[in-house]
Amino acid sequence: MKFYLRPLSFLYDQVVEVKNSLYDRGVLGVYKAPMPVISIGNLTVGGTGKTPITDFCLKALIANGTKVAVISRSYRADAENPSEVDVGHPFAARYYGDEPVLLAQANPDASVFVGPSKWQTARYAISQDKFDLLIVDDGFQHRKLHRDLNIVILDATESLDNYAVLPEGRARESWNNLNRADVLILSKCNLASEDQLKALEERIPKDKEILYFGYEIKTCRNARTRATLTCEEMRGKKLFLVSAIARPDVFEKMMREIGEVSKKSLHYRDHHQYTAQDVKHIEEEFRKSEADYLIATEKDAVKLIHLLSDPSMLWSASLEVVEQGKKGRLHEIISQFLR
């Protein structure tokens, strides 16, 4: 099937290359913010783990007293104009988007802004307050906004075949465009085999600095009571999973290392906006499964908590990123732009 999509991928790639060429030659204009701008992006359409890495960077920056704003797109959300995320909004995740709300909740000392266009949202954020640094979430392909540092995340568990350009694969642009990147992060390294890592490393331009990160789930948190469950407490328990993410297989693999994952577990399209009918189905299937716990990803939990008949039945899996080698190097690189 993928073979038949190759001509469409060729056309898509040509359009992207023309756009990049116009930016490279200065034909298309770029907005330059009056402070450093760092992009955290990827090549594929999702699932590399940008949000955990962004959260990791935010926490380190805030701990050092940096005033930082996150710029994100209101993807599959109701916000039509640039706006700052208000986590107190009754349906915040639906209005602003699941990932921006998750970042805002986890980092109350940061400001998170969303809008349909990242460069316009950046300009709006600057008009609202003075920041030391802007972080652009998923900004690698948004050439209209100048960035001082391009961080690109590659999922170590992703099949190299998926780096074919859309629609044949999952890549938004071809592999050679990694030359625009300054730093490459290989994510989920602890979940990949040595062969997968080696194959990925062999494709990466030799002049790029590579950082390695592992992803772990150590606890689950109750959506209503905020109580925590450790992995040991879930060991041997039956887990019913719900997710609307690009790589549900990785989430399920991580949870299978903790407990028994129900075959009735449900997954939806990435960034899916749950309806009342969806939630009714989830609750019915959870009861039928006779599972001990209903567990969602963190970004799904911020949407489901307002829809479930009893939010206390829901637990969110807390994803942690762990530096593997060169600890502190990512923050060191970012900090160079704050001097």
C-alpha positions in Angstrom: 0.0 0.0 0.0 2.8 2.4 0.9 4.3 1.9 -2.5 1.2 3.4 -4.2 1.5 6.5 -2.0 5.0 7.3 -3.1 4.0 9.7 -5.9 1.9 11.7 -3.5 4.8 11.7 -1.0 7.1 13.0 -3.8 4.7 15.9 -4.6 4.3 16.7 -0.9 8.1 16.7 -0.4 8.6 19.0 -3.4 6.1 21.6 -2.0 7.9 21.5 1.4 11.3 21.9 -0.3 10.2 24.9 -2.3 8.9 26.5 0.9 12.1 25.9 2.8 14.2 27.2 -0.2 12.2 30.4 -0.1 12.9 30.9 3.6 16.6 30.0 3.1 17.0 32.6 0.4 15.1 35.3 2.4 12.3 35.5 -0.1 9.7 34.8 2.6 9.9 37.1 5.6 10.6 36.0 9.2 9.4 37.5 12.5 12.3 38.0 15.0 11.4 38.3 18.6 13.3 40.7 20.9 14.5 37.8 23.1 16.0 34.3 22.5 13.6 31.8 20.9 14.1 28.0 21.2 12.2 25.5 19.1 11.5 22.0 20.3 10.2 20.0 17.4 10.4 16.9 15.3 10.3 15.5 11.8 7.2 13.3 12.2 3.5 14.1 12.7 3.6 13.3 16.4 4.4 10.8 19.1 8.1 11.6 19.7 7.6 12.9 23.2 7.9 16.7 22.7 5.7 17.6 25.7 7.7 15.7 28.3 10.9 17.2 27.0 9.4 20.7 26.9 8.2 20.2 30.5 11.7 19.0 31.5 13.2 22.2 30.0 10.6 24.4 31.7 11.2 23.0 35.1 15.0 23.5 34.9 14.6 27.1 33.5 12.1 28.1 36.2 14.2 26.6 38.9 17.0 29.0 37.8 14.7 32.0 37.9 14.2 32.3 34.1 10.9 34.0 33.0 9.8 31.8 30.1 6.8 31.6 27.8 5.7 28.7 25.8 4.2 29.3 22.3 2.0 26.5 21.0 -0.7 26.0 18.3 -4.3 25.7 19.3 -4.5 22.4 17.4 -8.0 20.8 17.4 -9.0 23.3 20.0 -11.6 26.1 20.1 -9.3 29.1 20.6 -9.4 31.1 17.4 -7.2 34.0 18.4 -3.8 34.2 20.3 -4.5 33.8 24.0 -2.8 32.8 27.3 -3.9 29.5 28.7 -6.1 29.8 31.8 -6.2 26.5 33.6 -9.2 27.6 35.5 -11.3 27.6 32.4 -14.1 25.0 32.9 -13.2 23.2 29.6 -9.6 24.4 29.3 -8.3 21.4 27.4 -11.0 21.7 24.8 -10.6 25.5 24.4 -6.8 25.8 24.4 -5.6 22.2 23.6 -4.6 19.3 25.7 -0.8 19.7 25.6 -0.7 23.4 26.3 -3.1 22.9 29.3 -1.0 20.1 30.6 2.2 22.2 30.4 0.4 25.2 32.1 -0.9 23.0 34.9 2.5 21.4 35.5 4.4 24.7 35.4 2.3 27.5 37.1 5.3 29.9 37.0 5.5 29.7 33.2 3.1 31.4 30.8 1.7 29.3 28.0 0.2 30.9 24.9 -1.8 29.3 22.1 -3.1 30.5 18.7 -3.6 29.4 15.1 -0.2 30.8 14.1 2.9 30.5 16.2 4.6 33.7 15.0 1.5 35.7 15.7 1.1 34.0 19.1 4.7 34.9 19.9 4.1 38.5 19.0 0.9 38.5 21.2 2.8 37.0 24.1 5.5 39.6 23.9 2.8 42.3 24.0 1.4 40.9 27.3 4.6 40.6 29.4 8.4 40.7 29.3 10.1 37.3 29.1 13.7 36.1 29.1 13.1 33.3 26.7 10.4 31.9 24.4 10.0 28.1 23.8 8.1 27.2 20.7 6.4 23.8 21.1 6.5 21.9 17.8 8.2 24.7 16.0 10.7 23.0 13.6 8.5 23.4 10.5 7.2 26.9 11.5 9.9 28.9 9.6 8.0 32.2 9.8 9.2 32.6 13.4 13.0 33.1 13.8 14.6 30.8 16.4 18.0 30.9 17.9 18.2 27.2 18.7 16.5 24.3 16.9 16.1 21.2 19.0 14.7 18.2 17.1 13.5 15.1 18.8 13.7 11.7 17.1 11.8 8.7 18.6 14.2 5.8 19.0 11.3 3.3 18.9 10.0 4.7 15.5 10.6 2.5 12.5 12.9 4.1 10.0 10.3 3.3 7.3 8.0 5.8 8.9 10.5 8.6 8.1 9.3 8.5 4.5 7.4 11.8 3.8 3.6 11.9 4.1 1.5 10.2 3.1 3.8 7.2 2.5 5.3 7.6 6.0 4.9 9.9 9.0 7.5 12.6 8.2 6.5 16.2 7.6 9.7 16.8 5.6 12.6 14.8 4.3 15.5 13.5 6.4 18.0 16.0 4.9 16.3 18.9 6.6 17.8 17.8 9.8 20.7 20.0 8.7 18.7 22.9 10.1 18.8 21.4 13.6 21.3 22.4 16.2 20.8 19.6 18.7 19.1 16.2 18.2 17.4 14.4 21.1 16.8 10.6 20.8 13.8 9.9 23.0 12.5 6.7 24.6 16.0 5.2 24.3 15.3 2.8 27.2 12.4 1.3 25.2 14.4 0.8 22.0 16.8 -2.0 21.1 20.5 -1.5 20.4 19.9 -2.2 16.7 17.2 0.5 16.6 19.5 3.0 18.2 22.4 2.1 16.0 20.3 2.4 12.8 19.0 5.8 13.9 22.4 7.1 14.8 23.8 6.0 11.4 21.2 8.2 9.6 21.9 11.4 11.7 24.3 14.0 10.2 27.7 13.6 11.8 28.1 17.2 12.8 25.1 17.2 15.1 25.2 16.9 18.9 23.1 14.0 20.1 21.5 13.8 23.5 19.8 10.6 24.9 16.6 10.5 27.0 14.7 7.6 28.5 11.0 7.7 29.4 9.5 6.0 32.5 6.2 5.7 34.3 6.8 5.5 38.0 3.5 6.5 39.4 -0.1 7.1 38.6 -2.1 10.0 40.0 -5.8 10.1 40.8 -7.6 12.7 38.7 -9.8 14.0 41.5 -8.1 13.2 44.8 -4.5 13.6 43.5 -3.5 10.4 45.5 -0.7 8.4 43.9 -0.2 4.8 43.1 3.3 3.4 42.8 4.3 0.7 40.3 4.6 -1.8 43.1 1.0 -1.1 44.1 -0.1 -1.7 40.5 2.0 -4.8 40.0 -0.3 -7.8 39.1 -3.4 -5.6 38.8 -5.5 -5.4 35.7 -5.2 -2.0 33.9 -7.8 -0.5 31.5 -6.0 2.1 29.3 -7.5 5.0 27.4 -5.4 7.2 25.1 -5.7 9.6 22.2 -2.0 9.9 21.3 0.1 9.3 18.2 1.9 6.2 19.6 -0.5 4.3 21.9 1.6 1.2 21.4 4.5 2.8 23.4 2.1 3.8 26.2 0.7 0.3 26.3 4.2 -1.3 26.3 5.3 0.8 29.3 2.1 -0.1 31.2 2.5 -3.8 30.4 5.8 -3.7 32.3 3.8 -2.6 35.4 0.6 -4.6 35.3 -1.8 -6.6 33.1 -3.3 -4.4 30.4 -6.9 -5.2 29.5 -7.6 -6.3 26.0 -10.6 -4.0 26.0 -8.4 -0.9 26.4 -9.3 1.9 24.1 -7.3 4.4 22.0 -8.5 7.2 19.8 -7.0 9.5 17.2 -4.2 11.9 18.5 -5.7 15.0 20.2 -9.2 13.5 20.0 -11.8 15.7 21.7 -13.9 13.3 23.8 -17.7 13.5 23.6 -20.3 12.4 26.1 -20.9 9.4 24.0 -17.2 8.5 24.0 -17.1 8.7 27.8 -20.2 6.6 28.2 -18.5 3.9 26.1 -15.3 4.2 28.1 -17.1 3.8 31.4 -19.1 0.8 30.0 -16.1 -1.0 28.7 -14.1 -0.3 31.9 -16.9 -2.0 33.9 -17.1 -4.9 31.5 -13.3 -5.4 31.7 -13.4 -5.9 35.4 -10.1 -4.0 35.5 -8.8 -2.6 38.8 -7.8 0.8 37.4 -8.8 3.1 34.6 -5.6 4.8 33.5 -5.1 7.5 30.9 -2.1 9.5 29.7 -1.7 12.9 31.4 -2.9 14.8 28.3 -6.0 12.6 28.1 -6.8 13.0 31.7 -7.0 16.8 31.5 -9.9 16.3 29.0 -11.6 13.3 30.6 -11.8 14.7 34.1 -14.6 17.1 33.3 -16.6 14.4 31.4 -16.6 11.3 33.6 -19.6 10.6 35.8 -17.1 10.0 38.7 -13.6 11.6 38.1 -12.2 9.6 41.0 -12.3 6.5 38.9 -9.6 8.0 36.6 -5.9 7.8 37.1 -3.2 9.5 34.9 0.1 7.9 34.2 2.9 10.3 35.2 5.6 10.2 32.5 9.1 11.1 33.5 12.1 11.8 31.2 15.5 10.7 32.3 18.8 12.0 30.9 21.0 9.1 29.8 24.6 10.4 29.7 25.7 14.1 29.5 23.4 15.0 32.4 22.6 18.6 32.5 23.9 19.1 29.0 20.5 20.2 27.5 20.1 22.9 30.1 23.7 24.0 29.6 23.0 24.5 25.9 19.8 26.4 26.4 21.4 28.6 29.2 24.0 29.8 26.7 21.3 32.0 25.2 20.5 33.6 28.5 23.9 35.2 29.2 
